[in-house]
Amino acid sequence: MLRQAIHRGLKASFYWLGLFVSRHPVFFLTVPAVLTVVFGCAALSRFQPETELEALVAPAHSLAKIERSLANSLFPIERSKHKLYSDLHTPGRYGRLILLAKAGGGNILELAEQVLHVHRQVLELRVSHKGFNYTFAHLCVLRHRDRRCVLDDILAVFEDIRAAVLANTTLAKVPVSYPNTTLKDGRVAFIGHQLGSVVLAPHSRDQQVKSARAIQITYYLRNLRPMVQDAIAEKWENEFCKLAHRLATASQDLYIQSLTSFSLWRDFHKTGVLAKSEVLVSLVLVLLAATISSSMRDCLRGKPFLGLLGVLTICIANVTAAGIFFISDGKFNSTLLGIPFFAMGHGTKGVFELLAGWRRTRENLPFKERVADAFADVMVCYTMTSSLYIITFGMGASPFTNIESVKVFCQSMCVAILVNYFYVFSFYGSCLVFAGQLEQNRYHSVFCCKIPSVEYLDRQPTWFKTMMSDGHDLSTHHDSVPYQNHFIQHFLREHYTEWITNTYVKPFVVILYLIYASFSFMGCLQISDGYNIVNLLASNSPSVSFALTQQKLFSNYSPVIGFYIYEPIEYWNSTVQEHLKTLGQGFNKISWIDNYFNYLKVANVSASTKSDFINILKNSFLKSPEYQHFTEDIIFSKNGDEYDIIASRMYLVARTTEKTREEVVELLERLRPLSLINSIKFIVFNPTFVFMDRYSSSVVSPILTSGFSVLTVLILTFFLVINPLGNFWLILTVTSVELGVLGLMTLWNVDMDSISILCLIYTLNFAMDHCAPHLFTFVLATEHTRTQCIKISLEEHGAAILQNTSCFVIGIMPLLFVPSNLTYTLFKCSLLTTGCTVLHCFVILPVFLTFFPPSKKRHKKKKRAKRKEREREREREREEIECIEVRENPDHVTSV
């Protein structure tokens, strides 16, 4: 009884809401329009793009950020970022070049003059700011020991090669080893990331380079006064990119590619710029699709303008939601590009359901009561699905979400859904009222003129009859209800429902579902993380081409991992020394400790005590020119007359393949547990770790929390909905759709990144949006058989589902033409979401619901009992009539 009371109460509430809207349509039409103008102007005036890429796509809470703070407090990263090489995530301002020999298999070592010419052009590059000219020398990071600009060691190698060429000496006289090479001043430098596609000389003991195809040079800029210095550095980076483009065009021997610190942000934001025209095309296509799908041959009952106004309702709702977002200090980023499409997919579903609900009302009722009946029929389910949207995306916006772009998207989506809901029953409800009034007064649905009488139409040409026909001639011959002449409903009723419920079709549907489940399961076993930031950039952007070249030519070694020992240890102890060797085993090390031990070995000196170890280290080793640069890697503290080493660092580099990122994650997962349990207290850090650390769990957590929240809500409402089996079937269906989309998108080469996770959250809601009315109509139907119930369900909701899904697919089609990895992911996931949902609504559920509960036998028994009761009543009435006639005329008894 409680379930029926709640259901009747909700229907009555929405009936009175519909009646209220129908009595004040001008108010409910004007208020949303005024709000749209106000918030739209606010959105235009306060529009601001997000500039902090790390804050958007990197996990907000991770150990890597804590480790970065600790490492920065010991050895400032600003002064050591040239040593912590990172492929795309170098901190601060910088400019980077890749120079590739043009000739097939060309040797970049033979092009030393051309390489150094490019280098000189960069050094001479000038930018103007407030009347002053600045060059790289004014902006560069300075070396601590001699206050000279930090430059890559490979440039010194090329200087030696050029000097050898000028002296008519062969390249063989300038030995270059890989990955560690000895420079002219005696220093051993790591050039594994600066020389690419290296071929080593055969039978070479010291790994001498025979040839190399590419060189990578990085120019690091310092950051002293953020407001002024950063503006100058930004100008320098812009001019650097322009210079690289000019040099690439002019050079006959070199391919030149450039990357700067703002390149990733620029190419991330570029997606939103590139998609402007496609979004407008999408809107036009959706308007056309909605208009056509809402049309009928009946010029009185066809509602093409209601389809058009339904899409416009969602558009102005999105404008209002955008204004609210920007007024609340929101900043635009390219991931928000999916919100208009997702909001449209939900909003137009409500619009088409209201239109279908209008068609199901009795035509002889006043138009205000018909609007109220449509609200009572549709808004209960639409309110439930809108609430589930807000719950799921609200959980995505909760503190459980660790990625800011996902959190911002979910917050904006909640606002958009809420505004859509109010605009659908207010603005679109008012449009429905005016359309109903026109229909009641027999006005043409397109031309808004009076429909002539049948006698007048009989005297007119055929084309005029076709345009002005009100459908009565069609309904008298075929259908009892003129609204059933809508082409989608007619197709479903006359053709599709009979075909899909055919006994011979059902085995093939079961086989189809088994194939679908198999592929989905296979895809779910192959899920891969999408922490590569390239997946979010415009696909034809310079950053993507640079990253691909970098991955192909410079992926032999991982990013340089800083190994920070942050507590004093006994470096002179042989046990500690062995322990350090064990920790660095398997890595290419750039270490003051190893160089110091080699120095002691060559000098034949012992340093087995603390005093000897530190005295030789400070007074001899660190003062040698070839080892002087290690001064920056050790922190001494003076305790009376003694010195202690309180912290030190070294650098580790691992041998990798082109799958560098996956291998770096494995390295991090291997080294971090050791730092927690080891007696030597250390941390490992590279700027890339900030983007990779906990990315998998951070990406997966929003979909898990959203799915769990939906499951909880549906289970808790088992005892509140009118039939719990509806919730049970809804849980099964949504789970099947979700797993199907997850598996198939993996097979379609879509990684688990922030965009695909947002699409999966939307899949939950999209499936519920379309399956919930379908399922609850089936479980509440009182026909004799399940087959008849599924036919009724498809006839009532099939048209709205097909209209909405077709508009949604047509709307996302233009995204395919936006050259961006982000929009490709959005398109693929959205298309799979729509396909799997339609497959379940029109193929899988109509067959499977005829096999499993709920059973309709009780309804059959009730109907039989009612029929027998009616027959008994007729018999009693007949006997009473006979008795009355006998009393009135006792001489003549008439049997009726």
N, C-alpha and C positions, 0 to 999 in steps of 0.2 A: 504493500500500500504506500509506503514511503516513496518508493521509486516513482510510482504513478503520480503521486501528489507533487513531487519535485518536477517531473516532466510537464505536468499540466500547468503548474505554476510558472515555469519558464516560458511555455508557449503563450500563456495568458499575458505575461509581462511584455513579451515582444509583440503580441497582438496590439496591446495598448500603445506601445511605442510606435508601431506602424500607423496606428490611427492618429496619434499625436503629430507625426511627421506629415501625414496626408492632410491634416487640418491646418498646418502652418508651413506649407512648402516654400514660400518666399523666404521666410526666416532661415530655414535649413539650407536654402540655396545660396543665400547672400553671405552668411557668416563664414563658411569655408572659403568662398571666393575672396573676401576681405582678408582673412588670415593668410591666404596664399600670397596675396600682393605684399602684405607687410613682411612676412618671413622671407619671401623671395628677394625683396630689396635688401633685407638684412644679410642674406646669404651672399649676394653679389658684393656688398660693401665690406664684409668681414672675411671674405675668402682668403685663405692663407695656406700654402702647402707646408707639409711636414718636412723639415730639413735634416732631422736626426735619424739616419737610416739604422744605426745600431739600436736606438731606442725602440724602433718599430719591429725589426725582424729577429733580433737576438733575444734569447731567454732573459727575462727581467731579473730573475733570482737564480744565480748559479755560483758554484765554487770558483769558476774561472774569474768572475768579477772580484771576488774576495782575494784571490791569488794575485790579480792585477794590482789591487790596492797595496798588498803587502810587498810585492816586487817593486812597485813604484816608490814606496817609502824607503826601500833600501838602495835601489839603483834607479834613478829617475828614467822612465821609459822615453821621455822626450830626448834625452841625450844618448840613448842606446838603441833607438828604434832601427838604426841602420844595421845593427847586429842581429836583431830579432826579425829576420826576413819573414814576411808573410805575403802570400800571393796576391790577394785582393783586399786584405783588411789591414793594411799598414796604417798605424795611428797618425794623426796630424796631417799636415799638408805635405804633398810630394808630387813629383812628376816622374813617370817611368816610361822608358822607351824599349821596344824590341826591334832590333835591326837584324834583318834576315837577308842572306845573300840570295840574289835573284836567280843566278844561274843554277840549273838543276844540279844538285849535289855540290854547289859552290862552297868554298872555304872562306869563312868570315875572317880568318886570320890573315888572308892575303889581301884583305880590304882595309888594312889598318888606317891608311890615310883618309879614306872616306868616312870611317867610323869616327876618327878624331876630328874631322871637319864638322860632322854633326854635333859632336861634343862641344866644340868651340862656339858653334852657333847658339847652343843652349846657354853657355856661360855668358855670351855677349847679349843675350836677350834682355831688353829693357822695358820696364813698365813705368808709367807716369802716375804720380799721386800728389796732388796739391803742389804742383810746380817742381817736384823732385823726381829724378830718375832713379830707379832701383834695378839692380841686376841680381843674379843669383848670389854673388858674393855678399850682398847686403842682407839676404834673406836666409842663407843656408844655415844648417846645423853646424856648429863649430866643434872641432876636436878640443878636448879639455886640456891636452898637454901643450899644444902649440897654437891654439886659436885659429886654425886653418879650416877651410870648408871640408866636411866629410864627403869623400867621393869613393865610389866603388873601386876595389882593388884591381878589377879587370882592366881599368883604364891605364893603370901603371904598366900592366903587361903589354897593352897595345902601344904605349909610348916606347917601350923597349923594342917591340917589333918594328915600329917605324924607324927608330934610330938604326936598327940593324939593316933595314932596307936602304936607308940613305947611305950607309957605310958599305953598300954592296955585299952584305953578308947574307947568307941563306937563312931561312927560317929555322933550320935545324940547329943553328948556333944560339937560338933563343929558346931554351927548353921551357915548355909550359906543361905542367903536370895537372892531373884532374883526379879528384876534386880539390886537392890541396896543392898549391903551388908556392914556390919560394920566390919572393920578390927581390929586387936588387938590393934593398936595404937589409936583407937577411930575414925579414918577417915571413912566416908561413901563413898564407891567406887561403880561406875557403872560397872557391869560385864555382861551387856546384850549381848555384842558382843564377850565375852571371854568364855562363857559357852553355849553349844549348845544342842538342843533337850532336854530341861529341863522338868522334871515332878515335879510339886509342891506337897508338902505334903497336904493331905486333912485336912480341918478344921484348916488351919494355918493362923493366923491373919497377921503375918509379912512375908508371902509368902516364907516360908522356902522350900529349895530344897530337894526333896526326892531322885531324881536321875538325872543324866545327861549323855548323850552318848558321848559328844565331848568337847574338849577344844581348843581354838585358842590363840596362843601366838605370839606376834610380837616383833622383836628385831630391834630397830631403830638405825641407824648409822648416825653420824654427818657429816657435809660437811664443812670443814674449808678452806683447800687449794685445790682448784678444781683439779689441775693437778696431784699432788702427792696423796692426800687423796682419790680421786675418784678411782685411779688405785688400791690402797690397798683395798678399799671398794668393788670394782668389784671382786677382787680375793677372798675376804671373802665370797661374795655372791655365787661364783662358788663352793667354798669348802663347803659352807652351804648346797647347793643342793645335793652335793655328799654325805655329812654326813647324810642328811635326807634319801637318798636312801639306804645307808648302814643300818641305824637304822630300816627302814621299813622292810628290808629283814631279819634282825636278830630278830626283836621283835615278840614274840608269842602272845602278848596281845593287841597290838596297831596297827591300820592302821595309817600311817604317810604320810601326803602330805605337800609339801612345795611350797612357792611362794616367789619370790624376785622382786626387782624393775625392773630388766632387763628381767624377765620372759615373760612379755607381748610383749616386743619388739622382743625377741628371737622367740617366737611362732608366732608372726605376720610375721617376716621375713622367718620363716621356710616354709611357703607356697611356696615361690619362689624356695627354695631349693628342696622341695619335688616334684615340678612340672617339673623339668628339663627333666627327662626321658619321661614323658607323652607328653611334648611339642614336643620332637623329634619323638615320635610315631605318634603324630598328623600330623606332617609334612610329614612323610612317607605315611600315609593314604591319605592325601590330594593329594600328588603327584600321587599315584595310581589311585585315583578317577578321577582326572583331565585327566590323560592319557587315562583311559578306556572310559570316557565320550566323549573324542575328537576323538575316533577311528571310523573307518568305514570299511565295507567289501571291499570298493574300495581302493586298495593300492596306487593309485595315488592321490586321493583327501582326503583320511583320514589324519588327522593331530594329531596323538598321541603325537608326540614330542612337538607340539605347546602348548598342554595342560600342559605338563611337564614344558616347558620353561616359560609358563605363571605363574605358581606357583613359580618357581625359581626367576622370575622377582620381584614378591612381596616380596620374602624372602630377596633378596639383597637390595631392597628398605627399608625394615624394619631395616636391619643391618646399612644402611647409616643413617636412622633417629635416631637410637640408638646412633650412634657415634656423631651426631649433639647434641643430648640431653646431653651426658656426657661431651662433650667439653664445652658446655655452663654451666658447674658446676651443672648439674642435678644429683640427687641422687636416686638410685633405691629403690623402695618400692614395696610390693607385689601387690598393686592395679594395677600397670603397667602391670601385667601379661595378662590383657585382650587386650592390644594394638595389639600384633601380630595377634590375632584372628579377631579383629574388622577390622584391616587394610586388612587382607586377604579377609574378606567378601566383602569389597568394591573393592579391586584391581582385584580379580579374576572375578568379574562381568564385569569390563571393558575388561578384557582379553577374556572372552567368548563372549561378544558382538562384539568385533573386529573379532573374528573367525566366528561368525554368519554373520557379515557384509561382510567378505571375501566370504562366500558361496553365498551371494546374488548378488555378482558382476557377470558380463558377462564373461564367460570362454574364449571367443575368443579375449579378450583384452590383451595387454601386461601386464606382472605382476606388473610393476611399476604403471600403471594406475589403476589396480585393487586395489592395496594398497591405492592409493589416494582416490578411490571411497569408500573403506571401512572406511577410516578416515572421509570423508565427511558425511557418513551415520551414524556413531556411535559417533564420538567425540563431536558433539554438545550436545547431551544428557548427555554423560559422564562428560563433562565439567560442565554442569549445576548441576549435582548431586554432583560432587566433590566440587563445590563452596558452595553448601548447607551444606556439611559436615564441611567445614572450617568455615562457618558462625555459625553453631550450636555449634560446639566444641569451636569456638572462643568466643562465648558468655559465654560458660561454664568456659573459662579461664579468663574472665573479672573480674574486681573488684567487680561485683555483687555477685560472688561466695565467700562464707564465709568459705569453708572447703578446706584446702590446698591440700589434696590428690586428690580431684576432680579437682582443678585448675591445678595441675601438670599433671594429666592424660589428661585433655583437651588440654593443651599446647603441650604435646607429640603427641597426636592424630592429631592435626593440622599439625605438622611437618611431621608425617608419611603419611598423606593423600596427602600433597603437593609433597613429594618425590615420592610416588606411582604414582601420576598422570604423572610426568615427565618421570619416568621409563617405564610406560606403553606405551607411544607413542614413546619413544626413543629406549630403549633396546628391548622391545617386538615388536615394529614396525619393527626393524631391523631383528629380528627373522622371522617375517611374510614375509619380503622381500626375505630372503634367501629361505624360504619354498616355496614361490610363484615361485621363479626362478627354483627350483627343479621340481615343478609341471609343469611349462611351458616346461621344457626340458624332461619331461616324465621320471623322476627318481622316484624310489620306496620311499614311505614316511617313511619307517622304515629302509630298508637296503641300501638306497641311491644308488641303481644300476639301470641301464636302464631297463625299462619294455619291455619285448619281444613283438614281433608282434603277431597278432591274429593267423596267420598261424602257427607260432612256438608253441604257447600255445595249439593249437588243437592236436599237436602230443605228449603232455606231460601228465603225470599222473594227477589225479584229485586234489591231495593235492597241486601239484605245480600250477595248474590253480587257485585254491582257494587263494593261497598266492600271486600270481602275477596278479590277475584279476584287471583291471582298471575300471570296472563298466559300460562299454558301453553295454555289453550284458544285464545288468539289466535295464538300462535306456531305451533301445529300446522297451521293453515290457511293462514297467509300468509307468515310469516317463519321462517327457520331459527334466528335469534337473537332472543330475547325483547327485548333492549335496543333493537332496531331499531324497536320500537313507539313510541318517544318521538316526540311529534307533530311536532317540528321535523325530526328525521331522516327520518321517514316522508314528510313533505312534500318535502324535498329529494330523497330517493331516488326516489320514485314520480312526482313531477310536475316539480319545478324543473329538475333536471339534464337530463331529457329535452328540456325546452322550450328551455333556454338553449343547448344544443349542436345544436339543429335548424339545418339548412343555411339555411333561409329566414329565420331570426332574425338570423343573423350579419351580413348587410349593414346591417340597422337599428342594430345595436350599433356598427358602424364609423362610421355617420353620427352616432350619438349621441356617440361619443368625439370626433369632429371638431368638433361643436358645443361640447362641453365644453372642448376645447382652445382654440377660438376665443374663447370668453368669458373663459377664464382669461388668455389672452394680452392681450386687450383691457383687462382689469382691471389686469394687471401694468404696463401703460403709463401708468396713471392713479394710481399710488401717491402718496399725500400724507402729509407728516409730521404727527404728532399731538402737537406740543409744547404744545398748549393744555391747561393744567392742569385746565380745566373738564371734560375727558373723564374725569377720575378722581374726580369729586365726585358726591355724591348729586344726582339730577336735579331734585328738587323743593326743593333747599336754597336759603337766602337768597343764598349766594355765587353760585350759577348765575344766578338771576334778576337779581342786581346786575350780574354780568358781561355778561349779554345786553343789559340796559338801557344799560350803559356803552358797549358796542360799537355800539349803535344810535345813541345820542345824542351821544357824545363821541369819535367816531373820526375826526374831521376832521384831527387832528394826531397824529403819532407820540409815544411817550414822549419826554421831554426828554433829549437825549443830551449828556452832559458831554464837552466837548472840552478836554483837558488838555495844555498845552504844558509839558513837564517839563524842558526844558533852556533856558538863556539864549539868546535870539535878539535881533537888532537891530530892535526894533519901530519905531524911527524911520527905518529904511531903506525907501525907496519900493518897492524890489524885494520886500522881505519883506512889506510891506503888500499889495502886489498878489497875492503868493502866498497870503496868508491869505484874501483876498477870493475867490480861485479855489477854495480848499478849502471855503469856506462857501457857495459858489454853489448856488442852488436851495433853500437852507434858510431858515427864519425864524430869525434869529439874535437871541439875548439876550446882547449882547457889550459889555464895557467898552471894547474897542478902537473899535468903530463909534461909540459914544456920545462917546468922547474926541475922535475926529476931527471929529465934528459940533460939539462944544464949541469946538475950535480954530477951525473954520470960522466959527462965529457970532462968536467973539471976535476973528476976523481976526488970529490969532497963528500964527507959524510955529514948529515944533518939529522941525527937521530934524537936530539934533544930540542926542547922548545926554543931555548935561547939561540942555538946554532941555526935552527930552521928559520926563525924570523929575522935574525941578523943578516944571514946570507940573502934571504928573500928581499929585504928592504934595501940593503946597502950595495948589493952586487947585481942580483938578477933583474930587479925592476929598473935599474939604471942603465942596463945595456940597451942600445938603440933598438935591437930587434925584438926585445921583450918589454919595452917601455909602455906599450899600449895596454898591457895587462894591469897597469896601475888602477884602471877604472873598474876592474873586476874584484877588487879586494877592499874590504873596509877594516881599517885598523882602529884600535882604541888604545890610548895610553893610560897605563895603570902604574903611576909612580915612574920608575925608570924603565919599566917593561912595556912591551907592546903585545897586544892580543889581537887575533883575527876573530872578529865577532860575526862576520858574514862574508860570503864569497859567492861567485857564480861561475858557471861554465856553460857551454852551449853544446847541445846534442843535435845531430842530424841523422835521420834514418834513411836508408835506401828504400825507395818507393817505386811504384809504377804509375800509369796514367790515372789509376783510381786512388789518387793521393788522399782525398778527403776521407774515404772509408778507412784507409790505413792510418791516418792521423787520429781518427776517433779510437781505433784499436790501441794505438800507442798511448793515448791519454787514459784509456780504461786500464791499461797495463801498469802505467807509471803511478797513477794517483793512489791506488791501494797500497803500493809500496811506501809512499810518503806518509801514510797514516800509521803503518806498523813498524817502520824502520827506526833503528836507533839513531840514525843520522836524520835530523829534521830538515826536510827540504820541500820545496814546491817546484812545480814545472809550469811554465807559462809561455804562451805565444798569443799575439792578438787574435789569431784565428779561433783560439779556444773559446773566446767569448761568444762566438756565433755557433759553435758546435756543441758546447757543453750542455748536457741535459736537453738537447733539441728534440730527441725522440720522445721522451716523456712529456715535454712541454707541448709538443704538437698533438699528441694523442689525448692528453687530459681533457681538452674541451669537448671532444666527441664522446668520451667516456662519461663525463659528468652530465652532459646533455641527454645522452641515451638513458643513463640511470635515472635522471629526473623524470623523463617521459614514462619509463617503466613504472616508477613509483606512483606517479599520478594515476596512470591507468589501472594499476592494481588497487590503489586506495579508493578509486571511484567504482569498483566492482559492485558495491552495495548501494550506490547512488543512482547509477544509470538504470534505465527501464529494463534492460536485458543485459546481464553480465557477459553473455556469450559474444556480444558485439565488441566489448573490450578485449576479450580473449582472441577473437579473430583479428582484431586490429593490431595487437601485439605481434602475432605470428606474421601478418602481412608486412608490417613495417620492418621487422627483423629480416625477412626474406629480401625485401627491396634494398635495405641498407647493405647487407652482405653481398648482394648481387652487384651493386654499384661499386663497392669497395674492391671486390675481386676483379671485375671487368675493367675498372680504371687502371688497376695495376698491370693487367695484360695489355692495356693500351699505352703503356709507358708513362703513366702519371705517377709521380712520386708523392709521398706523404709530406707535403709542405703546408704552409698556413692557408693557401688558397684551397687546396683539395680538402683540408679539414673543414673549412667553412662550407664548402659544397656538401660534405657529408652531413653536417648539422642541418643544412637546408633539405637534404634528402629525407631525413626523418620527418620533417614537417610537411614536405610536398607529398609524401606518400600518405600521411595521415589526412591531409587536406582533401585528397581525392578518394581515398578508400573509406574514410569514416562514414560519409553520407550513404555511400553504396552499401556498406556492410550493415548499418543500422536499419536501413530500409528493408533489407533482406530479413534480418532477424525479427523485425516487428511486423512483417507481412503476415496476413491471416489466410492466405490461399491454401488450397488442398495439398499441393505438392511443393517441394523445394524448387523444381523446375519453373513452375509458375511464379514463385516468389522472386527467383533470380531474373526472370523476364521483366517483371514489374520494376525491380530495382534498376536494371539497365535502361528501361524506357524512361524512368524518372530522372536519373542522374547521368546517363551515358552521354546525352547531348552536351551538358555543361562540362563534363570531363573532356570530351573531344574538342569542344570549343577552346577551353583553357589551354590544354596541352598543345594544340596546333598553334595557337597564338604565341605560346611560350617558345616553342621550337623555332617558329618564324622570327621571333624577336631576337633569339641568340645567334641566328645564322650570320648576321654581319660581323660578329666577333671573330669569325673564322678569317676575316680579311684584315684584321688588325695585326700587324707584324710584331707580336709580343708573346713571350712564353707564358705570361700571366693570363692573357685572354685565351690562349690555346687551352690551358688547364681549365679555365672557367667554362669554355665551350664543351670540352670533352665530358667533364663531370655533369654539367647541366643536361647534356643530350642523353647521357646514360641514365640520369635520374628520371627524365621524362619517359624514356623507353621502357625502363623496368617498371615504372608505375603503371603505364598504359598496358603493359603485358599482364600485370597482375589484375587490373580492373576489368579487362575485357577478355582475357583468355584463361588465366589460371583460376581466379576466384569463381567465375561462373561455372566451371567444371568441378572444382574441389568442393564447393559449397553444396553441390548436389549429392556428394558422398557422405559428408560428415554432418554432425549436429549444427544448428538446432533442427529437431524433427518437427514436421508440420502435422503429425497425426492428431495431436490434441486439438488443433484447430479444426481438423476434419471431423473429429468426434463432436466438438462443440457445434459445428454447422449442422451435422446430422440431427443432433438433439434439438437445435433451434427449428430445423425444418419439420421435425415430428411435432414439436409444440405448435407451430403454425398450422399444421394439418389438423391437429386436435381442435384448435380454436375455430377453424373453418367449419369442422363438423358440428361444434356446439352452436355456432351462428346459424348453420343451416337448419338444425333442429328447432331453434328458437323461432326462426321465420315460419316454419311449417306450423308450429303451435299457434302463432299469432294469426295466421291465415285461417286456421280451423275455427278459432274463436270468432273471427269477424264474419265468416260465412260457413256456418255449420252444415248447410245443405250441399255445399260444393267445396270439396277439399282439393286444393291445387298444390302440387309439389313443385317447388322452385329448385 
